[in-house]
Amino acid sequence: MDEKIKLSVLGFSFNQTQSGTYGLVLAEEDGARRLMVVVGAPEAQSIAFQLQGTIPPRPLTHDLIKSLLSEFDIILHSVEIYKYENGVFFSRITLVQGSKTVQVESRTSDAISIALRTKSPVYTTEDIMRDQAVVLDENDIPEISKEDEKDKLALDYSLLNQTELESLLKEAIEDEDYELASLIRDELSKKKR
C-alpha cells in the first residue's frame, strides 16, 4: 500500500497554462514538495473565501454540503487525491456516519473546498508526490515558513464579483487592515471600468 502524505492548502498561484483556471498550491506537511492542482474559477472562489475566512453574501454549494453533513451527523473523515491521469487528479472523500464508512468519488477542487470547511485532512500518495510535485531545494531558496509562503500566494481578488469585493473591503476597513483595503479597492476599480 502506498504511503499517505498529508497536505495543507497554501493558496493560489498564477496559472499560465489554461485560461480561466487557477493553480491551487498544496504543500506536503513537514516537507519541501508542492503540488499544484488546476481548478476552475468557481471552485477557486469557494476555496478563496474559506482561506480568507470570509463569509460570502449567500451560501455557496460547498457551504450547503457542509451544512447537510452536519445536519445528518456525517463526518468528512478525509480527502485522498489517489490518482493522476491525463492531466487530471482524481480524489475521493471518506464519510463516516455512526458505524458506516463510505468513500465517494469527487472532483479534487470540490473535495478540498469541503475539507477546508470541515477542517478535515487532505492526503495524497507518495507516488503522486514523487511524479507530480515540485521539490523546493532548500539550498536554492531562502528559508521561509509555511505562513510566509501562504502570504506570498495571496488571494487573486479578480475571482470575486463586485458585491463580494465590497463586503471584503468593509471587513478590511473594520479590521483596520488598510493594506488589504487598498488592494481590494484597486480590484473594485478595475471591475467598475
N, CA and C of each residue as an Amber inpcrd file, in Angstrom:
protein
   579
   0.8420000  -1.1920000   0.0000000   0.0000000   0.0000000   0.0000000
   0.8860000   1.2560000   0.0000000   0.5020000   2.1960000  -0.8190000
   1.2770000   3.4250000  -0.9670000   1.1300000   4.3100000   0.2720000
   2.2350000   4.8720000   0.7120000   2.2330000   5.7470000   1.8790000
   1.3990000   6.9990000   1.6220000   0.5930000   7.3980000   2.6130000
  -0.1950000   8.6240000   2.5010000   0.6360000   9.8140000   2.9570000
   0.5460000  10.8940000   2.1910000   1.2480000  12.1280000   2.5050000
   0.1910000  13.1790000   2.8300000   0.2930000  13.7700000   4.0120000
  -0.6710000  14.8000000   4.4050000  -0.3090000  16.1270000   3.7460000
  -1.3370000  16.8200000   3.2530000  -1.1490000  18.0860000   2.5540000
  -1.8760000  19.2130000   3.2720000  -1.3750000  20.4160000   3.0930000
  -2.0900000  21.6000000   3.5590000  -2.2440000  22.5440000   2.3750000
  -3.2850000  23.3640000   2.4200000  -3.5670000  24.2930000   1.3340000
  -2.8150000  25.5940000   1.5930000  -1.9670000  25.9900000   0.6390000
  -1.2100000  27.2300000   0.7980000  -1.9220000  28.4200000   0.1750000
  -2.5000000  28.2480000  -0.9850000  -3.1530000  29.3570000  -1.6690000
  -3.1130000  29.1430000  -3.1610000  -3.1640000  30.2380000  -3.9010000
  -3.2160000  30.1550000  -5.3560000  -1.9590000  30.7220000  -5.9880000
  -1.6090000  30.1370000  -7.1050000  -0.5020000  30.6040000  -7.9110000
  -1.0650000  30.9140000  -9.2880000  -0.4950000  31.8890000  -9.9700000
  -0.9660000  32.2430000 -11.2970000  -0.7860000  31.0570000 -12.2260000
  -1.8430000  30.6860000 -12.9370000  -1.7970000  29.5600000 -13.8560000
  -1.7570000  30.0730000 -15.2910000  -0.6270000  29.9040000 -15.9420000
  -0.4680000  30.3970000 -17.3030000  -0.8670000  29.3690000 -18.3460000
  -1.1220000  28.1290000 -17.9340000  -1.3590000  27.0740000 -18.9090000
  -2.7880000  27.0320000 -19.4320000  -3.7770000  27.3770000 -18.6130000
  -5.1660000  27.3070000 -19.0500000  -5.8920000  28.5780000 -18.6460000
  -6.4910000  29.2310000 -19.6130000  -7.2420000  30.4560000 -19.3420000
  -8.4730000  30.1450000 -18.4900000  -8.7700000  31.0190000 -17.5430000
  -9.9490000  30.8400000 -16.6980000  -9.7740000  29.8290000 -15.5870000
  -8.5430000  29.3990000 -15.3700000  -8.2900000  28.4580000 -14.2860000
  -7.2260000  29.0280000 -13.3540000  -7.1190000  28.4030000 -12.2030000
  -6.1760000  28.8450000 -11.1820000  -5.4040000  27.6460000 -10.6700000
  -4.1890000  27.8930000 -10.2150000  -3.3600000  26.8320000  -9.6560000
  -3.4740000  26.8350000  -8.1480000  -4.0790000  25.7930000  -7.5950000
  -4.1840000  25.6470000  -6.1460000  -2.9250000  24.9440000  -5.6670000
  -2.1880000  25.5880000  -4.7670000  -0.9160000  25.0470000  -4.2950000
  -1.1270000  24.3200000  -2.9730000  -0.7560000  23.0360000  -2.9800000
  -0.8370000  22.1960000  -1.7900000   0.5800000  21.8790000  -1.3410000
   0.8160000  21.9300000  -0.0480000   2.1560000  21.6950000   0.4950000
   2.1870000  20.4110000   1.3000000   3.2450000  19.6720000   1.1120000
   3.4890000  18.4910000   1.9300000   3.7920000  18.9630000   3.3500000
   3.0690000  18.4210000   4.3200000   3.3720000  18.8020000   5.7010000
   4.7350000  18.2260000   6.0640000   5.5360000  19.0190000   6.7070000
   6.8860000  18.6130000   7.1110000   7.7440000  18.2130000   5.9160000
   7.5680000  18.9200000   4.8040000   8.3720000  18.6150000   3.6330000
   8.4590000  19.8100000   2.7110000   9.2920000  19.6920000   1.6890000
   9.5350000  20.8100000   0.7820000   8.8150000  20.6530000  -0.5540000
   8.0080000  19.6070000  -0.7120000   7.3450000  19.3890000  -2.0030000
   6.0160000  20.1410000  -2.0610000   5.7090000  20.6540000  -3.2630000
   4.4720000  21.3920000  -3.5180000   3.7630000  20.7620000  -4.7080000
   2.4690000  20.6210000  -4.5760000   1.6480000  20.0360000  -5.6240000
   0.6840000  21.1120000  -6.1080000   0.5990000  21.3160000  -7.4280000
  -0.3360000  22.3060000  -7.9450000  -1.4680000  21.5950000  -8.6650000
  -2.6910000  21.9150000  -8.2450000  -3.8970000  21.3520000  -8.8300000
  -4.6110000  22.4780000  -9.5580000  -4.9140000  22.2710000 -10.8260000
  -5.6290000  23.2730000 -11.6030000  -7.1110000  23.1920000 -11.2560000
  -7.6880000  24.3500000 -10.8890000  -9.1070000  24.4030000 -10.5320000
  -9.7810000  25.5160000 -11.3250000 -11.0760000  25.3600000 -11.5470000
 -11.8470000  26.3710000 -12.2560000 -12.1250000  27.5790000 -11.3710000
 -12.6040000  28.6470000 -11.9950000 -12.8420000  29.8970000 -11.2690000
 -13.8720000  29.7570000 -10.1460000 -15.0290000  29.0860000 -10.3410000
 -15.9850000  28.9910000  -9.2290000 -15.4230000  28.2350000  -8.0200000
 -14.6930000  27.1660000  -8.2950000 -14.1050000  26.3910000  -7.2010000
 -13.0010000  27.1850000  -6.5100000 -12.2190000  27.9030000  -7.3100000
 -11.1670000  28.7550000  -6.7350000 -11.7910000  29.8160000  -5.8400000
 -12.9070000  30.3860000  -6.2820000 -13.5840000  31.4060000  -5.4870000
 -14.0540000  30.8160000  -4.1580000 -14.6270000  29.6250000  -4.1990000
 -15.1130000  28.9790000  -2.9860000 -13.9630000  28.6960000  -2.0170000
 -12.8540000  28.2110000  -2.5440000 -11.6830000  27.9330000  -1.7010000
 -11.1150000  29.2370000  -1.1530000 -11.0710000  30.2650000  -1.9920000
 -10.5230000  31.5550000  -1.5750000 -11.3230000  32.1490000  -0.4210000
 -12.6450000  32.0660000  -0.5060000 -13.4730000  32.5580000   0.6020000
 -13.0670000  31.8770000   1.9020000 -12.8970000  30.5610000   1.8540000
 -12.5600000  29.8130000   3.0610000 -11.1690000  30.1670000   3.5700000
 -10.2020000  30.2980000   2.6550000  -8.8380000  30.6400000   3.0660000
  -8.7840000  32.0170000   3.7150000  -9.6090000  32.9390000   3.2220000
  -9.6280000  34.3000000   3.7650000 -10.4910000  34.4150000   5.0170000
 -11.2620000  33.3540000   5.3240000 -12.1570000  33.4100000   6.4800000
 -13.3100000  34.3660000   6.2360000 -13.7030000  34.5240000   4.9810000
 -14.7690000  35.4440000   4.6100000 -16.0600000  34.6870000   4.3760000
 -17.1490000  35.2460000   4.8440000 -18.4520000  34.6280000   4.6360000
 -19.0680000  35.2580000   3.3930000 -19.3890000  34.4390000   2.3760000
 -19.9830000  35.0060000   1.1660000 -21.3780000  35.5570000   1.4540000
 -21.8520000  36.4600000   0.6030000 -23.1850000  37.0420000   0.8260000
 -24.2850000  35.9800000   0.8940000 -24.1290000  34.9160000   0.1250000
 -25.0740000  33.7910000   0.1540000 -24.2570000  32.5120000   0.2260000
 -24.8140000  31.4520000   0.8340000 -24.0450000  30.2010000   0.9380000
 -23.6930000  29.6450000  -0.4430000 -22.4650000  29.1830000  -0.5660000
 -22.0190000  28.5270000  -1.7840000 -22.3470000  27.0350000  -1.6950000
 -22.2100000  26.3370000  -2.7930000 -22.5250000  24.9010000  -2.8270000
 -21.7570000  24.1330000  -1.7590000 -20.4810000  24.4740000  -1.5610000
 -19.6700000  23.7560000  -0.5750000 -20.1350000  24.0540000   0.8520000
 -20.6760000  25.2510000   1.0740000 -21.2560000  25.5780000   2.3770000
 -22.5130000  24.7370000   2.6080000 -23.3110000  24.5750000   1.5510000
 -24.5170000  23.7550000   1.6310000 -24.1590000  22.3120000   1.9780000
 -23.1490000  21.7810000   1.3150000 -22.7360000  20.4020000   1.5890000
 -22.2730000  20.2600000   3.0390000 -21.5110000  21.2400000   3.5220000
 -21.0670000  21.1990000   4.9260000 -22.2820000  21.1850000   5.8570000
 -23.2830000  22.0120000   5.5670000 -24.4930000  22.0600000   6.3940000
 -25.2380000  20.7280000   6.3680000 -25.3350000  20.1150000   5.1900000
 -26.0060000  18.8190000   5.0820000 -25.2650000  17.7520000   5.8780000
 -23.9470000  17.7290000   5.7680000 -23.1610000  16.7680000   6.5420000
 -23.4300000  16.9400000   8.0320000 -23.4320000  18.1730000   8.4720000
 -23.6570000  18.4680000   9.8860000 -25.0610000  18.0490000  10.3310000
 -26.0550000  18.3960000   9.5490000 -27.4540000  18.0810000   9.9000000
 -27.7020000  16.5830000  10.0140000 -27.0060000  15.7900000   9.2060000
 -27.2110000  14.3410000   9.2120000 -26.1180000  13.5960000   9.9790000
 -25.3650000  14.3360000  10.7980000 -24.3020000  13.7490000  11.6190000
 -23.3340000  12.8840000  10.8160000 -22.9230000  13.4200000   9.6750000
 -21.9510000  12.7370000   8.8350000 -20.6260000  13.4880000   8.9650000
 -19.5720000  12.7440000   9.2150000 -18.2480000  13.3330000   9.3710000
 -17.4490000  13.1090000   8.0940000 -16.8790000  14.1830000   7.5750000
 -15.9460000  14.0270000   6.4630000 -14.6170000  13.6390000   7.1030000
 -14.3110000  12.3660000   7.0550000 -13.1240000  11.8330000   7.7190000
 -11.8400000  12.3110000   7.0590000 -11.8090000  12.2440000   5.7050000
 -10.6010000  12.6600000   4.9930000 -10.8730000  12.7640000   3.4970000
  -9.9440000  13.4340000   2.8360000  -9.9220000  13.5320000   1.3790000
  -8.6280000  12.8810000   0.9300000  -8.7100000  12.1000000  -0.1480000
  -7.4980000  11.4920000  -0.6770000  -7.4210000  11.7540000  -2.1790000
  -6.3350000  12.3830000  -2.5880000  -6.0200000  12.5340000  -4.0100000
  -5.2480000  11.2670000  -4.3520000  -5.9110000  10.3340000  -5.0340000
  -5.3440000   8.9900000  -5.1610000  -4.7820000   8.6410000  -6.5430000
  -5.0870000   9.4710000  -7.5570000  -4.6180000   9.1190000  -8.8980000
  -4.4200000  10.3790000  -9.7280000  -3.4600000  10.3140000 -10.6500000
  -3.2390000  11.3770000 -11.6200000  -3.1820000  10.7120000 -12.9780000
  -4.0630000  11.1610000 -13.8960000  -4.1260000  10.5310000 -15.2050000
  -4.5390000  11.5620000 -16.2460000  -3.7890000  11.6290000 -17.3320000
  -4.1010000  12.5490000 -18.4380000  -4.3180000  13.9870000 -17.9690000
  -3.4760000  14.4390000 -17.0500000  -3.5460000  15.8210000 -16.5910000
  -4.6120000  16.1070000 -15.5450000  -5.2550000  15.0630000 -15.0160000
  -6.3410000  15.2520000 -14.0490000  -6.0370000  14.4740000 -12.7720000
  -6.2410000  15.1500000 -11.6290000  -6.1460000  14.4840000 -10.3350000
  -7.5040000  13.8900000  -9.9930000  -7.5040000  12.6680000  -9.4640000
  -8.7310000  12.0060000  -9.0350000  -8.7390000  11.9330000  -7.5140000
  -9.8960000  12.2260000  -6.9270000 -10.0000000  12.2480000  -5.4660000
 -11.2450000  11.5180000  -4.9970000 -11.1840000  11.1410000  -3.7420000
 -12.3660000  10.5610000  -3.0940000 -12.4210000  11.0960000  -1.6700000
 -13.6360000  11.2000000  -1.1830000 -13.8300000  11.6300000   0.1950000
 -14.3400000  10.4320000   0.9950000 -13.8760000  10.3350000   2.2160000
 -14.3180000   9.2750000   3.1100000 -15.2790000   9.8930000   4.1180000
 -16.5000000   9.3790000   4.1170000 -17.5530000   9.8710000   5.0040000
 -17.8800000   8.8110000   6.0470000 -18.1330000   9.2690000   7.2760000
 -18.4660000   8.3640000   8.3710000 -19.7520000   8.8430000   9.0180000
 -20.7130000   7.9130000   9.1400000 -21.9580000   8.1920000   9.8650000
 -22.1980000   7.0090000  10.7840000 -22.0210000   7.2360000  12.0790000
 -22.1340000   6.1360000  13.0340000 -21.0810000   5.0900000  12.7460000
 -21.5200000   3.8490000  12.5030000 -20.5770000   2.7650000  12.2280000
 -20.3620000   2.5480000  10.7280000 -21.0270000   3.3420000   9.9180000
 -20.9320000   3.1840000   8.4630000 -19.8970000   4.1420000   7.8760000
 -19.0100000   3.6010000   7.0400000 -17.9940000   4.3930000   6.3460000
 -18.1580000   4.1590000   4.8480000 -18.1920000   5.2500000   4.0990000
 -18.2810000   5.1370000   2.6390000 -17.2580000   6.0620000   1.9990000
 -16.8140000   5.6720000   0.8140000 -15.9350000   6.5260000   0.0200000
 -16.7060000   6.9610000  -1.2180000 -16.6220000   8.2570000  -1.5220000
 -17.3430000   8.8380000  -2.6340000 -16.3460000   9.5490000  -3.5410000
 -16.4600000   9.2950000  -4.8340000 -15.6100000   9.9550000  -5.8200000
 -15.9640000  11.4410000  -5.8700000 -14.9580000  12.3010000  -6.0340000
 -15.1820000  13.7450000  -6.0480000 -14.1470000  14.4220000  -6.9350000
 -14.5370000  15.5550000  -7.5030000 -13.5080000  16.3830000  -8.1360000
 -12.5890000  16.8560000  -7.0160000 -11.3380000  16.9720000  -7.2980000
 -10.3550000  17.3660000  -6.2850000 -10.6760000  18.7440000  -5.7160000
 -11.0440000  19.6860000  -6.5680000 -11.3440000  21.0400000  -6.0910000
 -12.5220000  21.0480000  -5.1260000 -13.5660000  20.2710000  -5.4240000
 -14.7260000  20.2030000  -4.5310000 -14.3500000  19.5490000  -3.2070000
 -13.6070000  18.4530000  -3.2930000 -13.2040000  17.7380000  -2.0820000
 -12.3840000  18.6350000  -1.1630000 -11.4620000  19.3920000  -1.7320000
 -10.6170000  20.2700000  -0.9260000 -11.4510000  21.4050000  -0.3310000
 -12.3570000  21.9560000  -1.1110000 -13.1850000  23.0500000  -0.6160000
 -14.0330000  22.6020000   0.5790000 -14.5900000  21.4070000   0.4960000
 -15.3950000  20.8840000   1.6080000 -14.4910000  20.5390000   2.7920000
 -13.3230000  19.9690000   2.5140000 -12.3890000  19.6240000   3.5950000
 -11.9590000  20.8650000   4.3740000 -11.7400000  21.9700000   3.6710000
 -11.3740000  23.2110000   4.3690000 -12.4870000  23.6510000   5.3160000
 -13.7220000  23.5120000   4.8770000 -14.8600000  23.9340000   5.6900000
 -15.0790000  23.0320000   6.9100000 -14.7710000  21.7470000   6.7500000
 -14.9780000  20.7990000   7.8460000 -13.7010000  20.5350000   8.6420000
 -12.6210000  21.2200000   8.2450000 -11.3160000  21.0470000   8.8980000
 -10.8640000  19.5830000   8.8700000 -11.0900000  18.9520000   7.7260000
 -10.7180000  17.5480000   7.5240000  -9.3720000  17.4600000   6.8210000
  -8.6130000  16.4100000   7.0890000  -7.2890000  16.2860000   6.4690000
  -7.3690000  15.9080000   4.9870000  -6.3670000  16.3480000   4.2410000
  -6.2330000  16.0340000   2.8160000  -4.9350000  15.2560000   2.6550000
  -5.0230000  14.1360000   1.9340000  -3.8520000  13.2870000   1.7210000
  -3.6710000  13.0240000   0.2310000  -2.4630000  12.6380000  -0.1160000
  -2.1880000  12.0860000  -1.4330000  -1.2200000  10.9320000  -1.2450000
  -0.7950000  10.3550000  -2.3500000   0.1070000   9.2110000  -2.2630000
   1.5530000   9.6460000  -2.5090000   2.4480000   8.8320000  -2.0580000
   3.8700000   9.0860000  -2.3090000   4.1500000   9.0560000  -3.8030000
   3.4950000   8.1420000  -4.5370000   3.6960000   8.0660000  -5.9880000
   3.3250000   9.3840000  -6.6650000   2.1900000   9.9600000  -6.2950000
   1.7680000  11.2300000  -6.8910000   2.7550000  12.3340000  -6.5350000
   3.1720000  12.3940000  -5.2910000   4.1330000  13.4300000  -4.8930000
   5.4550000  13.2620000  -5.6400000   5.8980000  12.0340000  -5.7730000
   7.1650000  11.7770000  -6.4610000   7.0710000  12.1790000  -7.9370000
   5.9260000  11.8790000  -8.5740000   5.7960000  12.1110000 -10.0180000
   5.2980000  13.5080000 -10.3850000   4.5260000  14.1700000  -9.5090000
   3.8600000  15.4150000  -9.8910000   4.2780000  16.6510000  -9.0920000
   4.8500000  16.4430000  -7.9330000   5.1740000  17.5910000  -7.0760000
   6.4400000  18.3000000  -7.5290000   6.5140000  19.5490000  -7.1590000
   7.7170000  20.3440000  -7.3600000   8.4770000  20.3030000  -6.0440000
   9.7460000  20.0030000  -6.1340000  10.5650000  19.9220000  -4.9220000
  11.3030000  21.2400000  -4.7550000  11.1210000  21.8530000  -3.6070000
  11.8560000  23.0740000  -3.3110000  13.1860000  22.6780000  -2.7010000
  14.2620000  22.9860000  -3.4000000  15.6000000  22.6960000  -2.8980000
  15.9490000  23.7630000  -1.8710000  16.1030000  23.3380000  -0.6420000
  16.3280000  24.2900000   0.4460000  17.6340000  25.0670000   0.2870000
  18.5630000  24.5800000  -0.5390000  19.8030000  25.3180000  -0.7820000
  19.5930000  26.4680000  -1.7600000  18.5190000  26.3770000  -2.5720000
  18.2740000  27.3760000  -3.6130000  17.3380000  28.4970000  -3.1830000
  16.6390000  28.3080000  -2.0820000  15.6540000  29.3120000  -1.6820000
  15.9440000  29.7880000  -0.2660000  15.5810000  31.0310000   0.0200000
  15.7330000  31.4860000   1.3920000  14.7480000  30.7360000   2.2810000
  15.1160000  30.5720000   3.5290000  14.2370000  29.8550000   4.4430000
  13.0110000  30.7040000   4.7650000  11.8310000  30.1510000   4.4490000
  10.5790000  30.8290000   4.7740000   9.6380000  29.8170000   5.3990000
   8.8270000  30.2920000   6.2760000   7.8650000  29.4080000   6.9260000
   6.6680000  29.2040000   6.0050000   5.8330000  28.2130000   6.3140000
   4.6220000  27.9930000   5.5220000   3.6990000  29.1930000   5.6230000
   3.6910000  29.8700000   6.7560000   2.8440000  31.0600000   6.8940000
   3.3210000  32.1640000   5.9550000   4.6510000  32.3430000   5.8700000
   5.1840000  33.3400000   4.9340000   4.8700000  32.9470000   3.5020000
   4.9650000  31.6430000   3.2190000   4.6680000  31.1590000   1.8740000
   3.1990000  31.4080000   1.5420000   2.3230000  31.1980000   2.5150000
   0.8940000  31.4710000   2.3060000   0.6690000  32.9310000   1.9510000
   1.3730000  33.8280000   2.6350000   1.2270000  35.2540000   2.3470000
   1.6420000  35.5790000   0.9210000   2.6660000  34.8870000   0.4200000
   3.1400000  35.1620000  -0.9390000   2.1670000  34.6460000  -1.9850000
   1.3780000  33.6390000  -1.6220000   0.3800000  33.0880000  -2.5350000
  -0.9650000  33.7270000  -2.2080000  -1.0170000  35.0130000  -2.2960000
  -2.2010000  35.7680000  -1.8900000  -3.3910000  35.4480000  -2.7710000
  -4.5460000  35.7000000  -2.2250000  -5.7890000  35.5120000  -2.9400000
  -5.8250000  36.4020000  -4.1730000  -6.2510000  35.8250000  -5.2830000
  -6.4390000  36.5850000  -6.5070000  -7.8340000  37.1990000  -6.4330000
  -7.9070000  38.4740000  -6.1260000  -9.1910000  39.1270000  -5.9080000
 -10.0060000  39.2600000  -7.1820000  -9.4080000  38.9790000  -8.3370000
 -10.1830000  39.0140000  -9.5790000 -11.1980000  37.8810000  -9.6140000
 -11.0520000  36.8920000  -8.7280000 -12.0160000  35.7960000  -8.6310000
 -13.3700000  36.2760000  -8.1140000 -13.3840000  37.3930000  -7.4130000
 -14.5880000  37.8350000  -6.7120000 -15.3610000  38.8570000  -7.5260000
 -16.6970000  38.8650000  -7.3340000 -17.5140000  39.8590000  -8.0290000
 -17.5610000  41.1460000  -7.2050000 -18.2340000  42.1570000  -7.7370000
 -18.2420000  43.4730000  -7.1020000 -18.8540000  43.4370000  -5.6970000
 -19.9660000  42.7240000  -5.5280000 -20.6200000  42.6390000  -4.2120000
 -19.6930000  41.9920000  -3.1910000 -19.0250000  40.9120000  -3.5960000
 -18.1140000  40.2150000  -2.6900000 -16.9200000  41.0990000  -2.3310000
 -16.4130000  41.8240000  -3.3140000 -15.2900000  42.7300000  -3.0470000
 -15.7000000  43.8460000  -2.0940000 -16.8960000  44.3950000  -2.2880000
 -17.3720000  45.4550000  -1.3930000 -17.5150000  44.9390000   0.0380000
 -17.9870000  43.7010000   0.1810000 -18.1040000  43.0910000   1.5060000
 -16.7270000  42.9140000   2.1490000 -15.7570000  42.4290000   1.3660000
 -14.3980000  42.2650000   1.8830000 -13.7710000  43.6040000   2.2510000
 -14.0370000  44.6280000   1.4240000 -13.4930000  45.9620000   1.6870000
 -14.0100000  46.4840000   3.0160000 -15.3060000  46.3210000   3.2440000
 -15.9070000  46.7720000   4.5050000 -15.2480000  46.0610000   5.6960000
 -15.0600000  44.7320000   5.5750000 -14.4190000  43.9630000   6.6500000
 -12.9860000  44.4380000   6.8910000 -12.2510000  44.6670000   5.8050000
 -10.8550000  45.0970000   5.9330000 -10.7680000  46.4430000   6.6490000
 -11.6660000  47.3490000   6.3140000 -11.6650000  48.6670000   6.9730000
 -12.0300000  48.5250000   8.4440000 -13.0500000  47.6990000   8.7430000
 -13.4430000  47.4680000  10.1420000 -12.2960000  46.8700000  10.9510000
 -11.5080000  45.9970000  10.3020000 -10.3650000  45.3600000  10.9800000
  -9.1150000  46.2340000  10.9550000  -9.2410000  47.4320000  10.3680000
  -8.1360000  48.3770000  10.2390000  -6.9570000  47.7800000   9.4750000
  -7.2760000  46.9110000   8.5080000  -6.2560000  46.3280000   7.6320000
  -6.2500000  47.1600000   6.3540000  -5.5820000  48.3050000   6.4170000
  -5.6430000  49.2750000   5.3350000  -4.8570000  48.8410000   4.1020000
  -3.8500000  48.0130000   4.2910000  -3.1080000  47.4900000   3.1350000
  -4.0240000  46.5890000   2.3040000  -4.7540000  45.6820000   2.9790000
  -5.7030000  44.8240000   2.2920000  -6.8210000  45.6530000   1.6760000
  -7.3060000  46.6360000   2.3980000  -8.3700000  47.5030000   1.8780000
  -7.9260000  48.1830000   0.5860000  -6.6800000  48.5950000   0.5330000
  -6.1460000  49.2430000  -0.6660000  -6.1360000  48.2810000  -1.8540000
  -5.7150000  47.0310000  -1.6170000  -5.7120000  46.0230000  -2.6780000
  -7.1190000  45.7660000  -3.1980000  -8.0560000  45.6410000  -2.2810000
  -9.4420000  45.3670000  -2.6670000 -10.0340000  46.5590000  -3.4110000
  -9.7280000  47.7690000  -2.9370000 -10.2160000  48.9800000  -3.6120000
  -9.7150000  49.0330000  -5.0450000  -8.4470000  48.6770000  -5.2520000
  -7.8780000  48.6740000  -6.5980000  -8.5940000  47.6630000  -7.4990000
  -8.8920000  46.4860000  -6.9470000  -9.5930000  45.4740000  -7.7340000
 -11.0190000  45.9270000  -8.0500000 -11.6670000  46.5920000  -7.0980000
 -13.0090000  47.1390000  -7.3450000 -12.9710000  48.1610000  -8.4750000
 -11.9570000  48.9960000  -8.4790000 -11.8130000  50.0000000  -9.5480000
 -11.6850000  49.3270000 -10.9080000 -10.9210000  48.2420000 -10.9640000
 -10.7660000  47.5020000 -12.2350000 -12.1110000  46.9460000 -12.6990000
 -12.8890000  46.4150000 -11.7490000 -14.1850000  45.8160000 -12.1000000
 -15.1690000  46.8700000 -12.6150000 -15.0880000  48.0710000 -12.0610000
 -16.0350000  49.1240000 -12.4390000 -15.7260000  49.7100000 -13.8140000
 -14.4850000  49.5180000 -14.2910000 -14.1030000  50.0450000 -15.6090000
 -14.6920000  49.2380000 -16.7170000
